């Protein structure tokens, strides 16, 4: 963690090829952004699992302010698996920020998804639960339908695909209205905003509403 920039420690003895792939991916893909929080801020985190998901931290001591947005780091060239040391570094960073609480979106297997996809979903979700617990970060798990209904982004449509697409559109619009100065694009080259970033930010706001009351 440093003023104005969030950095990851990769750790381990990676092969040269793996290191080069990671550095190349980092130069082309989504990058984290970090704004040093003000003293006395009330920080809450939202964790949207998945290889296209995000971690977000917001300061809710006054008008909501974005402190951190960061995509989950993935190693390319090895089945696009998670970079575990880097993810662990991100979770430890939450403890260093002394956040009041975090919300982790519950994951589950869905009919129609392949075994490989369900395995990746489950392993990433389990990893985040283990890392949050090990780092001592206070968190709760919330089902997607619960927080999306309360944040008024639950999609509508004739089938699951249409509802999912509508939910993503609503999440982006809601987030843009709540954080008008936040660039939701994953990179400067991106044409479209990231629904993963938007949902992580909304999860962080949801965390503030619920965990602050519970505390």
N, C-alpha and C positions, 0 to 999 in steps of 0.2 A: 504494500500500500504506500502510495506517495502522494504528495499534494498535486492535484490536478491530473493525475493519471493512475489508473489501476493496472498493476503488473502481475503476471503469473510467474511462479517458479515451477519449472517443469520437473526438476529432480530426476533421479535415476541415471542409469548409464545407457542412454539410448544409442543405437547404432547411428553412424553418420547419415545413412540413407533416411532413416526415420526422422532425424533432426532436420535434415534439409526439407523433407516433405512438410513437416510441421511449420518451419519458417516460411516456406513458400505459401502454404495455405493461409498463414497469418497475414502475409503481405497482400493477399487477394480477397480474403473473406472478411466476415464481420469482426469488428474490433470493439473492445470495451470502452466505455467512457466513464470517468469518475470526476465528481465535483466534491471537493472537501466540504463536509457538513459544518454548519455553524455550531458554535458552542451552545449547549442546552437544547439541541434539536431532538426531536422524537422520531427515531428511525425505525422503519418497518420494512420487511423484505417479502418479496413474492417470488416463488420458484415455479416456473413453468417447465416441467420435464420434457425430455425428447431431444433428439439431436439438432432440432431447429428451435429448441426452446431457449429461454433466457432466465437470467437472474436479474432482479431489479430491487433497488432500495430507494425509498422516498422519505423525505422529511415532512412530517405532518404536524409540526409544532405551530404552524400558521397556514398560510396558503401552501398547498402541496408543491414540493420542489423535488425534482429528480436528482438523486445523489449518484446512483450507479445504474448502468445497464450493461450487461455482459452476456454474450452467447456462451453456451456450454462448449468448451474446447473439445475438438474431435481430431483424432489422428487419422489422416487420409492415407490410403494405401494398405491399411490393415483391417479391412472390413468396416472402415469408418467408425472405429471404436472410440469410446471416450478416452481422453487423456486424463487418466485418474489422478496423477500428481497435480495437474493444473486445476482440476475440479476441486480437489481437496484444498488447494491454496485459496480458491474462491470462497469456500465455506469457512475456512479459518479467518478470512478477511471479514466475514460477518461478525465473528466473535470480537475481532479487533475494533470494529465500529461500535460495539456495545448496543446493537439493535435491541429493541424491546421485545420483538417477536417476529416470526416468519410464518407464512402460509405456504405449504407445499400442496400442489394440486394432486389429488388422488388419481392413480392410474389403474387400469384394468384391461384385460384382454377383451377384444371386441370380435363378434362374429364377422367373418369375411376377411379378417386380417390373417396374413400368413404366419406360420410358426416362427419364422425368423424375426418378423416385425414385432410380434408379441414378446419374443424373448428379449429383444433390445429394449422395448418399453419397460418390461419388468425389471431387467437388470439395472437400467438407469435409475428407475424409481427407488429400488432397494438401495442402490449406492448413495443416493441423496439422503435417504432416511438415516443410513448408517453414519454418513459424514456429519450430518447435523447433530446427531446424538453424540458422536465422539468429540465434536468441537464445543459441545455445551451450549449450542444455540437453541433458545426456546422456540418451539414451533408446534403448529397444529396441522393436521391433514384435513382437507376439505374436498368433498366431491365436486366435480366440475359443474353439475347442474345447480348445486346450491349457491355457489358464489356468483355464477353467471346470471342466475335468476335475480339475485339481490342487486347486482350491478346493472341489471336491465340490458344485458347483451345476449340473452338466450335467443338463439335464432329460430326462425319459422320457415316452413316449407313443406312440400308434399312428401319428401323422403329425407333420409339421414344425410345424404350428400348436400342437398339444398339447405338443410338446417345448419349443417357445419359451415358451409360457405357464408351463410347469412350471419352466423355468430362471429366469424372472423371479421366481416365487414363492420358489424356493430361495435366490436371491440376496438378496432382502429379508430372509428369515428368518436367513440366515447373517450378514448385516450387523447385524441387530438384536441377535443374540447376541454379536457381537464388539464392537459399539459401543452398549450399551444406553441410553446417555444422548443419543444422536444422534437428532434428529427427522428422519425420512426423508421427511416430507411436503414437497412443493415450496413450499407457502405455508401460512400459518396457517389459510387457508380450505379447504385440501385435505382430502379425506376419506381418500384412499389414499396410501401411501408411493410414492416414485419409485424404480422399478427402475433408472433411469439413474444416480441418485445412489448407490444401493447398489452397482451394478457398478463405478462409478468408485472408490469406497472400497475394494472388494475388489481391484481392479486395483492400487491403491497398496500394499496389503498384499503382493500378489503381487510387485510391484516390489522391495519391501524384502527379501523372501525370496530372490529370484534375483539382483538386481543387487548386493546386499551381498556375497553369496557370490562373485560374479564379480569384485568389486573386491578 
